[in-house]
Amino acid sequence: MIPVMIPMLGEEEAEAAAEAVRSGWVAQGPRVARFEREFAATVGAGHGVAVSSCTTALHLALVVRAVGPGDEVIVPSLSFIATANAVRYVGATPVFADVDLATGNLTVETVDAVRTPRTRAVIAVHQGGVPFDTAALRKAAAGWGLALVEDAACAAGSTAYGQPAGAGAAIAAWSFHPRKVLTTGEGGMVTVDDAEVATRLRRLREHGMNVSAADRHASAQPVLEAYLETAYNYRMTDIQAAVGLVQLGRLAGLVAQRRELAARYHELLADIDGLVPVRDPAYGQSNYQSFWVLLNPAFRTGRDEVLAELARRGVSARRGIMAAHLEPAYADVAPGPLPVTERITRDSLILPLHHRLTEDDQKHIVGVLRELAH
Ligand SMILES: *Cc1c(COP(=O)(O)O)cnc(C)c1O
């Protein structure tokens, strides 16, 4: 079976994790601090605060933006469900906006269409690594007086306007789940431009303590900590950060390889009618965390049958990005019309893309698609 994704993990990661274990310091400590600095520098952010996942990163981002009960937060329905769930964690109401057909992302127009006087924030996603239009959405959100939280779960290594996708973000949330390009097993990061917000985030992830456990242990004098607010345990471990530091060194190479594989898909797929592969938008570059294709009515075979046939022929593809408003967990939400979201989630599929994918694999996958096209 050709898998849809394989994390790129080598002996270096195994050795780094073992070294962290041997050091005796396995909880959040010096490796987490170093990973935060190096990750923030890589994505062009001022400060990084490591947490246990992107889901917890999104939760804390809404907490520091003071979003709460009575507030509406605009999110794309077309996203992994964690994007919408985070809104409910703070007692606010998710409001689903539609997306652009080419990028799968929110636009100024789709956000504006569902804005109300109760809207407090927007969570915009760089879907599957395809950057949203950062310049346009940041400017519009500022003009409307809304907090913009950037869900960059999939976007390590993506660029917008010639810079890393996270550069210039007031606040962004990242994932290191193995389905993403850079992994620590589980893990996440909040990046922010403001040092005071970073300090509050560090406190929120660690029970509201005014001094971190690592600093307390490092001090020669006894340090009496205080608990300043009700908070969480969303810490990353030093074992995870050790793996993350090695992964960070691989990021540029991994993204370059993913973009080469995507370019070969584009070439091989060019002559198949009725199928549109995801591409870079004019303003940026995807890391191709997900390579999806959208089936048009001209494509003879339905999406689910395409997935089934690919599976029979040894290819593990996946349905396209989910739509939260179609899931039982959101059955109580009555969204406005989301035609593009429903089109993409119904008619798209994600093709295998990983560091072991060969040219023959890609020819086989595209060969099956060509047979099913007409
Ligand atoms: C994967 C993903 C998440 C959740 O990330 P975790 O680290 O698994 O919590 C959130 N948002 C998007 C867009 C994702 O793709």
The ligand as an SDF file (V2000), in Angstrom:
LIG
                    3D

 15 15  0  0  0  0  0  0  0  0999 V2000
   -4.0690   19.2110   12.3640 C   0  0  0  0  0  0  0  0  0  0  0  0
   -4.8190   20.4780   12.5060 C   0  0  0  0  0  0  0  0  0  0  0  0
   -5.1780   20.9870   13.7650 C   0  0  0  0  0  0  0  0  0  0  0  0
   -4.9590   20.2240   15.0310 C   0  0  0  0  0  0  0  0  0  0  0  0
   -3.6050   19.9990   15.3130 O   0  0  0  0  0  0  0  0  0  0  0  0
   -3.2080   19.1010   16.5780 P   0  0  0  0  0  0  0  0  0  0  0  0
   -1.7730   19.4210   16.7980 O   0  0  0  0  0  0  0  0  0  0  0  0
   -3.4240   17.6730   16.1660 O   0  0  0  0  0  0  0  0  0  0  0  0
   -4.0660   19.4970   17.7170 O   0  0  0  0  0  0  0  0  0  0  0  0
   -5.8050   22.2210   13.8200 C   0  0  0  0  0  0  0  0  0  0  0  0
   -6.0850   22.9190   12.7060 N   0  0  0  0  0  0  0  0  0  0  0  0
   -5.7750   22.4500   11.4700 C   0  0  0  0  0  0  0  0  0  0  0  0
   -6.0820   23.2830   10.2730 C   0  0  0  0  0  0  0  0  0  0  0  0
   -5.1460   21.2170   11.3390 C   0  0  0  0  0  0  0  0  0  0  0  0
   -4.8640   20.7470   10.1120 O   0  0  0  0  0  0  0  0  0  0  0  0
  1  2  1  0
  2  3  1  0
  2 14  2  0
  3  4  1  0
  3 10  2  0
  4  5  1  0
  5  6  1  0
  6  7  2  0
  6  8  1  0
  6  9  1  0
 10 11  1  0
 11 12  2  0
 12 13  1  0
 12 14  1  0
 14 15  1  0
M  END
$$$$
